[in-house]
Amino acid sequence: MRFTLTLLGLLAAVAVAQGCATQSQTTLAEKQAAAESEDDATCRKKSGADEAAYETCRKALAEERMQQAVVQEERRRDFDRVLGAGTDGLSNY
């Protein structure tokens, strides 16, 4: 009986964890699609019919988003360091 309850508890935990992982992937994909759509609309409005200007605009926005992601990752890493995640000498910090 105890084994069965333990097994059911573990299965429930795995199911919840998988649901959360799927949800975060879906959320990430939705955010990325929204950003792509926003970038497309912005660059179409700025460039008009000029395809070269459109491509330049999309590259600039992609580079800007990449820089924002780098800054966000650096902040996350620094926050982890402040909390002590990088002080044990075993991490890659």
Backbone hydrogen bonds, N-H to C=O, Kabsch-Sander energy under -0.5 kcal/mol:
donor,donor_aa,acceptor,acceptor_aa,energy
5,L,1,M,-2.2
6,T,2,R,-2.4
7,L,3,F,-2.6
8,L,4,T,-2.6
9,G,5,L,-2.3
10,L,6,T,-2.4
11,L,7,L,-2.4
12,A,8,L,-2.3
13,A,9,G,-2.1
14,V,10,L,-2.4
15,A,11,L,-2.3
16,V,12,A,-2.3
17,A,13,A,-2.5
18,Q,14,V,-2.5
19,G,15,A,-2.0
20,C,16,V,-2.2
21,A,17,A,-2.2
22,T,18,Q,-2.4
23,Q,19,G,-2.2
24,S,20,C,-2.3
25,Q,21,A,-1.9
26,T,22,T,-2.4
27,T,23,Q,-2.7
28,L,24,S,-2.3
29,A,25,Q,-2.4
30,E,26,T,-2.5
31,K,27,T,-2.5
32,Q,28,L,-2.5
33,A,29,A,-2.4
34,A,30,E,-2.3
35,A,31,K,-2.3
36,E,32,Q,-2.4
37,S,33,A,-2.3
38,E,34,A,-2.5
39,D,35,A,-2.8
40,D,36,E,-2.6
41,A,37,S,-2.5
42,T,38,E,-2.5
43,C,39,D,-2.7
44,R,40,D,-2.5
45,K,41,A,-2.0
46,K,42,T,-2.1
47,S,43,C,-2.8
48,G,44,R,-1.8
50,D,47,S,-1.7
51,E,49,A,-0.8
54,Y,50,D,-1.8
55,E,51,E,-2.4
56,T,52,A,-2.3
57,C,53,A,-2.4
58,R,54,Y,-2.6
59,K,55,E,-2.4
60,A,56,T,-2.3
61,L,57,C,-2.4
62,A,58,R,-2.4
63,E,59,K,-2.4
64,E,60,A,-2.3
65,R,61,L,-2.4
66,M,62,A,-2.1
67,Q,63,E,-2.4
68,Q,64,E,-2.1
69,A,65,R,-2.2
70,V,66,M,-2.3
71,V,67,Q,-2.4
72,Q,68,Q,-2.4
73,E,69,A,-2.4
74,E,70,V,-2.4
75,R,71,V,-2.3
76,R,72,Q,-2.4
77,R,73,E,-2.6
78,D,74,E,-2.6
79,F,75,R,-2.5
80,D,76,R,-2.2
81,R,77,R,-2.0
82,V,78,D,-2.2
83,L,79,F,-1.8
84,G,80,D,-0.5
84,G,81,R,-1.1
85,A,80,D,-2.7
87,T,84,G,-1.1
